[in-house]
Each structure stands twice: as C-alpha cells, then as structure tokens.
Amino acid sequence: MHLGLFLLAAGHHAAGWRYPGAESGTENFELISRIAREAEAAKFDMVFFGDRLVTSKDAHPSMITRPDPLVVLAMLAVQTHRIGLAATASTTYSDPFTLARSLASVDLLSKGRAAWNIVTSVQDGSGNFSRAQHPESGERYAIAQEFVQVVQGLWRSWDADPYVRDKERGVYIDTDKLHALQHAGHYFQVEGPLNVTRSAQGEPVLIQAGSSGPGQQLGARYGEVIFTAQQDLQAAQTFYNELKQQVSAEGRDPSQVKVMPGLMPIVGQTEEEARDKLARLQAFTDQSKAHHMLSVELDYDVSGLDLDGQVPDLPEADGGFSRRKLLLKIARDQRLTLRQLYHHVASSRGHQVVAGTAEQIADHMQHWVEAGAADGFNIMPAYFPSGFEEFTRQVVPILQARGLFRKDYEGHTLREHLGLSQPQAGLRSSSIESP
C-alpha cells in the first residue's frame, strides 16, 4: 500500500496542540523538518501540505497561519533525500506560468520528488486577489481544466536531456528540444515555453482531492493520486470503483491512479487506552469555535442555530458539495446534534478516525486495501510528534512484516515510489475551445 503524511503542524484535531507533550507551530520549521524526516525514515511515499488562502481569528489552529507550502517544500527538498514532497495550490487564485515554474523548480531541487494537489478553492479569496467576485463552482472547475492543461503543456516545453555543454563547438543547449506552447484558450493565453527543464521524474505528480461530480471528472482526467474523505467501507468501495471506471473512460490506465483516503490513527496499547486518548482530545475542544468551523466545513452559515439541536437539512448551494454531503450523511446516520457534529469536524473534518491498538489499525488498513476501497492512505495525526511517531514505530512495522508496505525505498523519485509512469515530453501546442 501507499502512505502519505498530511502534515498540519498544530495537529489535525482542532485541540491536538493542547494534548500533553504535543509540539506545534505552522511556522515551527524545525518541527516540520523533524516530522518529515520521521516520515522518510518510515519509508512513506510522500509528505503533503494543504493550504488555504483566507484566514480568520476562528480558523483551525493549523490553518490560522499558513506559510507558502511551495517554499516549505523547497526547504524540505534539501533536508530530505527520498520522500515525495506535495503541496496544494489553487487554480482559481494562481497563475499557470508562475505555478508551473515554481513546481518545476521544486521538482528539480528535490531530484524528482514534487507533487501538486489541484484545488479550485471553495472559500472566497477574491478580496485578497483583486477579483470582482469568487467564481461559482461550475466556472471554477472549467478554469481548473484549462489551468491544468496549460501547466502540463508548459512542463512539456522541453524534451529530456537538452543540455549539450560542448565547449569546443560552443553549444550549451540543444534548442531543438525547446518548444513554445502557444496556448490560446477561454481563460488563459500563454505562449511559453517554460524556462525550467524536466526533472528526473519528468514532471510533478498530479494530486486531486475533490469528490464531487466535477471533482471526480477532473481527477479522472488528470489525477495520478486521489485524496478523498470516506467513512465506511461500502461507500469507499463505490467511490473507488466509480473513479477507476471514469479513469478508463478517459482513456487512461486505472492502475496509474492511486486512491488514498484520509485516516486519523489514535494508537493505544489497548483499545480502551486509544479511546481514552480520543476522549481527552474531544474534551480539549474549544466550544466557542463550533459555529464558525461548522459554517466553513458545511459551506453554510449556521451561526444562528442551536448547537444542541439536531442537524437540519441544508439547501443545495455552490461550493463544497462533497464535504457537505458527507458530513450531513454522518449526522443523519448517527442522529447527531450540531454540537456532536462539530466534535466530529474538529477531530477529522469528515475523515475516518480509527482508535485502537497498532494491530487493530493495521488490520483496518489491510482490510480496506484488500477489499478494493483504497490503494493506500493519507495519514492525518491528531497531534505531533508523538501522535505520528506511535504510528510510524508501531503500526508501520506490522504492515511491513505482513508484506503490505516497503521496508526500504526501491527508487528515488515520487513516481517510482507510486509506481507511476513518466509522462511524455515535448507537447507542441495546446488549445481549448471556449465553453
């Protein structure tokens, strides 16, 4: 199976930073480096940094401050050697040429270990980016489709190995291996070529994390890793099978797309101890942030609703359809109040939480992979560093002993870790018809 670390330095649980012994700080770069090296020592495929472009005083502790994740990747590129390095960047609030250049630079700096998590930004960032308004969901995905095509085209501006460096003939580079993009689309006009050459893995791995209809379509067309939030085995199997079918319909090999649900492991020497840890985390949760966090995750203003009342039916709205749908299903199935749903959101934001012994957590992961519900997992520790170290030092050895996870890296690039082929270089032109 494949394993990624979703690194939120104040912990994924909203109260994780309060847990005894926890360290925290999204600007604590020494801690981030130490955690990334722990993931590399455990032979993880990648370490991943999410991002949000807006903040507020009531934001999740791991999100209230967010250094640019691409800068963090550049730092880790010289502090690690084999682990993949992935970060989120928005197609709605970025420029294709600038992002293509930055990601390609990190890919070169890391010798072929970079990845881009493609998001369209549910939250309105227009006020920070001199935009008249936040595009509606359909338009955001239309922008994303063209954006990704442009970025891929720019990455393929160069054929492999263009450097000649022949001092006698005075030939530094083979310019026949350089190709202008000349993209003329509905949203972007980009001539190219990119002024950064290809890395050891060709180009960064593409990750996609939307589970809505348009999100799945984008992932099926371009994604090589799919991050998703799934709560139960049957729903995860359905998502997995439908996504792989969509990949095939796009003319792509389904084995070249890895589905990795989020998983928060709470490890105890006994199941009771693990559940006590989770209960302690829940007891630390700040109730004053309940309305704000629910409003963000549901993409609906619940500030006037009674936290101890049942979760109401919410109207359809533009935005995070898949996350709202998932959380409302959890609330209906478990008959939760808004306060109880908040505790669920505060702990894992809709991702599954597995509290138990190392053996029980390994059993759960093995069952999901063997049942065709996942190709691996994006691990989301509740707190750092011990919440992660308990997983790497207790659960990972069990997976390795069962032959389910590598004992050492066999390759050097992220594509090699994931078993992904290298994209063909030299795309000559790109255009998209206006919708």
Summary of the structure (lengths in Angstrom):
residues: 435
radius of gyration: 21.7
end to end distance: 39.7
largest distance: 80.1
contacts: 1475
relative contact order: 0.17
helix: 41%
strand: 16%
